[in-house]
C-alpha cells in the first residue's frame, strides 16, 4: 500500500482546509470566473480519503519481550497489562487534539512498553477490557492435579515437584539437595531450593516417556508422539487448525504456558478457557535437557558442577496459550541448541476457538462483529489509529480512545471552546501477516458508524481478523 500521499495533520488541519475553501470562494467572487473542473479536481485532492490502516505502524512496532514459551526452565509471568502505565504512556504520546476528518494524522508507534514483560513490581493491574478471571496474575498453582504452572516470582523459578534426595549433577558426581545448605539461599527462596537456571542444575517436570535411543532424530520419529497428536479429539468449542507438526507456535500474541502430565488436549483447552484473552492453544511434546547444560564456561555459583554440555533428555508435554488465532504458518519454533544439547519438538497440534466475542469495556455497549474486515471508511468521522503489538486486546483500544477524548476536551477547555470532538466508537481488530498474529489495531471515530462500513480485508501481505466495533452506550455530544 502506497502511503506517500497521506499528509500528517496538526491541530489546525480543519482550519487549514477551511482556509483553502475560503480562498477559492474569494477567487470566484473577485474574478467572476472559474474553471469549475480544475477547482473540483483540486478540492478533491485536498479532502482525499486516506487509507486508515497504516502498514508502517505494524512493520515498525517492536516485538513483545516474549513471543513463545521459554525453552529453558526460567521464571516467566503470563501476559498482563499495567493499565495505568499504558494510559500514562498514551497521554504523553497523544499531545494534540484529534478532529474528525479526511486528513487525519497517521500516528507513529509510541514509545513505552505494552503487555508482556513491561510491568514493574508485583502483580500488575489487568486491562479494563478483560472479563473476570483468576484473581492471581499467574497461572494456577503447580499443585493442581494434572499440570504444572510456570514459576511465579522473578528472583528464581521454582520446581514443579519436590527434588529427589540425590540428583545427578554432572558426569562426575552427585549432590544431596537435602543436606545442610552449602550456600546462602537466594532471596525469596529456602534452603534446599533448586534454581533451574544454575549451571547443571536439575530441570523440573519431564513426565513423558524416555525415548531410546536418546537422540533428536529418535525423538522426532517416536511413534507414540505422532499417534497421540493424530488421534487427539478436538475439544468442544474449538477448531483444529494443524496436527502433528515438528514446530511449536511463536508469534506476538503469546500469553503463557503450562507443563502437563500427559498429552491432554481437553485439559489444555480448559486452561485456555480460564485465561483472559486466550482464544487458541498449542499442545506439543518437547525434548528438553534433564539438567541445565553448561560447558565449563559459566562463573555462576552452583553446587551442581559445570561440565554437562549434553545431558540425558527428558520429555515435556507443553501447552501454550495465545491471544489470537494460531496457524501452521505460526508453528515455526523447531527448537534450538543449548550448548551441545538439541531441543526438538514433535506432535504439535493447534486449536482456535470457534467463536469468541471480547466483552465490552466499561461505558461501551455490546460489540458488533465485522466478519468482512475493518472499518476503513467514514472519512468525516475517523479520528486516528494506533497499533499495539501483542495479543488481541480491545482494552488497548479503550485506553487509547479515553486518552484521545481527554486530550480533545483539555484542548477545547484551554481555548475556551464550547465543544470538543468526542470519541464515540472504535474499531478493534487483530492484524495478521502471512497467517502470523502481529497485534491489535485500533481506529477511533467521532460517531457510531456501525459494522456496515467494515469492508477492508487488508493488503500488502496483511490480513484482518477478529474485527469488532464498540460504541459508547451513551453517545458523547462533545459539549463542554
Steps between C-alpha positions, in 0.01 A plus 500: 500500500645836399457749784717779361196711411374518858563831673562516875258727680551745781235646722437772243428268208124569492561877486760441233244319286242772565755767401555330168128484437463869593785586268322349205176673595673840498667426171165425345347812651770744392576364154141389414644211308623155585601183344252277681664179386839607635351625827314175551812295431709704742236489770481125456874474554477702821236277660615168354421217741820335627530132569446477874699177538865598532728209412804699612375498859480122496833455326687740731352384831743315728423138576386413853756374749362145469361343183481145630580277796860515623701193409684515831324450834508867594259722684234645272181673605206489257398788279357789697432867447570785738205715395625806689840480333347459156262791561789720615707407196210575267433830675861600435495382139164664419601864534248663268128476438359280226215629289278292278588544136663355193855627554539352845841443653676169440638406838849360533555223750538666843779431739435297809427139566177308470415156631742221577812593690406866536381520858714572801444397857247237597180394335407757232155638453299320235355666194157642559363307206576157635215285627510378857764233538738354755582745777871435464700628206676165480377162377354256748722345762720209402329300771182480294449149364622423154727790412781720619500876483780734397695650791328781685775736606794662330780445749524136404267239357360220707495136409166342426571200721709443814860418414619147559748445776781429257509639146786459253665837458760409244686205363739513793289491813178568688384759749243449772225762481384425853838544672595813693495810284833518313434865415275777620153454347399751237272782608141383516594130498581239762772255592487213254347713225620396155539783253462356147709787364812390690758315288433125490202533735218244465214615281136466610229277358567249225187287526527343155664170404873453475580470130765247403738549339531842660550701180312790339414290194357219711292751695354662188406162354371345824176322409307576819532877458359492147222259596392725787497809282316342207249325725418803714132596514425866433357658819149641498494861386831476315614440144804294410733706279809277480613160624822312567755763399862512613479867594321693773329837466697822530335839440425830673180382670664269756329490842654221711569126509452195721679168529252211503527148638375351172400594146164630624333720237181556698699616801693747288168630364370542855807703593435724202135539596606625842766744379419859409533579128573137405344400169735220389746245632790287381577163659823317417776273626846644560839334547668689784824451696478332839744757642581854391777454240836656580832461322743611772449857386285639780604692809157483665503346848372144501522181705432285193825536307573660164572215259168383350485623138281217369305336783241224465161621383160522664164521323264789574137539392446871450183705463546858378217754499445775243303822472422459131451224247786258442584336168750265345677810370565608860643162609858592415682425825691181421712509815859608553836397633575556867873446505526157329149389593247514217145601599245370247121485478250236387124444493411869484125570468328838476140594585302824466177588677210466260325811629618766740376855555715722723280651771454878489704732721314722749263758346482317167210302362501146370755463218400431143700253295638611165554175307590679177798688641589834654335842481711690248239755398322781683746770396301771676490307827841334520723646773818296479641150542761320707654154501598305812721191454405202713182299561169622364379723784213745446593656835786674319251665268284613791803658670600670176146633447484642852845662471396668175169615649678656797747677272222636281304624800805658665593680180147635452495620860835677459362687198167582668315298239148390574545153355760244404516205262386194695608139449175306471616178332809295439572210270745243635647208308793265495756545224656191342793475261522177308277333758714615794341733760663841543275688744197722560406783265268776624316763296304781669185665368291796612172327416357151522533379142392143558656194336373559147809703408734224616602368159879538502667157495863613490772522237874470452517169684295621798158355578229586752353273767274531805360838392243661730350846545431639846280807549441698819175400666420869543633689200716800592365831363835672541343793685710650777 
